[in-house]
C-alpha cells in the first residue's frame, strides 16, 4: 500500500491478466489503527496511519482505474463507523476514515460519467485481527510516550484499552461484513453507504439525534473514561 513500485506493478498485472477486458471490482480493505491521545501521538505514526488508510487507497485506485473503466466496474471502500464518529484516543484512525468517506463521495461523482459506482462500507466492531494488532501497536506506542502522557491520560488510556478489548471480543463475524460487500458489488442500484452491525447503526442514530455535548458525555460514560 505504501510502496509506489508495488502498486504500479499490481496495476500492470491486472491489465495483463484481464487482457483489456477490464476489472469488475476493486475492494479497498487494507487498514491499520493508530490510537493515542492526539497531544502525544508521534507524528511519524500519524503520517503512517494516513499513508496506509488514505494515500495507499488513492494510489491503488489510480493504478486500477483504467481497468475499472474498461469494464464499468465498481469501487468499494471499506471505511468504518469511525468515519462518521470520532471516538476519544482514536483521532488518527478516525481522521483516516473520515478522509476515506470524503474520497468516496468525490469518486462517486467524478467517476459517474463512466458508470463506475463507488460505495462506502461502514462496519462497527468486526471480529478480525485488527483489534489484536491495534492493541499490540498501542502497547508499543505507550512505551514511547513521555511520562507526562501517562500522568495526564493514564486513566483514559487504560479505560480505552479495556473498552477496545471488550469491543473486539463481541464483534460480529467478518462473514457478515463480506455479505454486505458482496451486496454492494452485485446490487443493481447500490446505496452510497452501508452500515454494518447493530453497534454501528446505534452509534449513527445516536449521533444524528443527540446534541454533540450530550453525545460526548454518553460516549465518555460508555467507554468508562474519566
N, C-alpha and C positions, 0 to 999 in steps of 0.2 A: 504493500500500500504506500510506503514511503520511498520506494526505490523507483526512480523515473524509468530506468532501463528495463526493469522487470515489468512495469505497467505497459510500456511500449511493446515489449515482446509478447505480452498477453494479447494485446490488440492485434498484432500481426498473426499470432497463432489462430485466433478466432477467424480472421479473414481467410486464412489458408484452409482451415477446417471446413468452413461453410461454402467455400468456392464461389463467393459472390452472392449466394442465396440469402444472406443476411442472418441476423441474430434475433430470435423471437423474444428474448427477455434478458434483462440484467437485474440481479438482486444484489444491492449493496448492503451487505450484512456485517462486514467487519467492524469491530469496535473495541475500545478499551475504556476503562473507567478510572479517572484520577479523582480522588476525593481528599479534600483537606480544607482547612479554613483559608479563604482567599488571601487573608493577610500574610499567610506564611507559605502558601504553595510555591515551590520553586518554579521560576519562570521556564526553565527548560522542560519541566514536567508538563506545565500548562501548554507550552508550544507543541510538545509531542502529542498531547490529547487532541489538539486541533489538527495536527498533521494526519493522524490516523483517521479520526472520525469525520473530518470535514475536507481537508485538502486531498487526502487519498481518495475519497469518494468522487470528488470532482475529476481527479486525474483519470480514474478508471472509466468514468462515464465518458469523458472526452475521447479516450482511446477506443471506445466501442461504439460511439455514436454513428459512425459511418455504417457499420454492420447493422445497427438497430434501424437506421433509416431505410436501408435496403429491404428490410422485412416488415416495416411499420411495427416494430417491436414495442415492448413496454419496459419501463424502469420502475422497480420497486425499491424504495429507500427504507430500510429498517431503522426507524427513529426510536422513540420511546415516549412514555408519558412524561419523562424528563424533558422532552422537547416542548411540552406545554406548561409544566410546573417545575420550577426550580426549588429543590429541597436544600436545606442548610448543609454545609460542608460538601455539597456535590456541585459547587459552582463550575468547575472546569468541565465536568461531564455535561451538565445542563447547558452550558454555553455552546458546546459542540452539537448537541441535539437540537437546540433552538436554531442554530445555524443550518442544520440539515433540513429542518422544516422550511426555512426560508428558501433554500436551494430547491426544494421540491416544488414550492409554489412557483418559483421562477421558471424551472424547467417545464412544468406543466403547461404554461402559457407559451413559452418560447418554442417548444417542440410541437405544439399543436398543429401547425401547418403541414407537418409530415405524418400526422397520425400517430405520433409517439406519445403514449399516455404515461404520466408519472404519478405514482401512488405512494403515499407515506403510510407505513405501518407503525402503530404506536403501542407497543406492549407495556404491560405493567410488569409484575415480577414473574419471570420465567425461570424455571429450574435449569440453568445452564452453568457452565464453568466460570462465567464472568464474575459471579459472586465470590467464588473462592480465589480466583486470580486477583480480583479487586481488593479483597481483604488482605492478601499477601502483599500487594503493592502498597496498600495503606500502612501496613505494619512497617515496611521498609522506609516509607516516606516519613513516618513518625520519628524514626531513629535519626533522620537527618534534620529534623526541625530543631530550632534553638529551644533551650529550656523555657524561655518565655512563652512559647506556643502552648506548652502543656499547662503552665501556670494560668494562662488566660482561657484556654479552650479545653483543658484536660477532661472536665466532666462531660462537655458536649461531644468530644471525640469518642470517649468510652461509650456514651449513650448511642451515638450514631453507629459505632461498630456493632453493638448488640442488636440494634434495630435492623441493620443490614443483614446480619446472620439470620435473624428470625424471618426476614422478608424472603431471603433466598431459600430457606427451608420450606416455606409454604408456597413457593412459586408453582405455577401450573406447568404441565409437561410441555416441552418445546414443540411437540407434535401439534398442539393447539395453535401455536403461532404459525407453524408451517401450513396448517389448513387455511388460515386467513391469507397467507401469502399466495397460496395456490388459487384462492378465490379472486384475489386482486389480479392475478395473471390471466385468469380464464373468463372472468365475468364480462358480459357483453358491454356493460356500462359500469365500470368500476367506480367506486367512490374516490374522492381525492384523499381521504384518510380513513383508516380503520383502527379503532381502539381494540386492544386485545386484553381480555382478563377483567374480572369483576373489580379488582382494585383500581385498574386504570380508569374504568368507567366511573367508579365512585369518586375518584380524585378529580376527574374532569368536571363532573357535575357539581361537586363542592366548590371548586374554583370558580365556576360560572355563576353560582348562586350566592356565594358569600362575599361580603366586603373583604378587601385584601387583608386588613389588620386582624379581622376575626379569623380568617383562614390561617394567617401566620400563627396566632395563638393556639389554634387547634392542632396545627402541624407540630408545633413545639411540644404540646402535651402528648400527642400520639407517639412521637419519637422519644418521649421522656427526656427532653432537653431541659437544661436549667433555665 
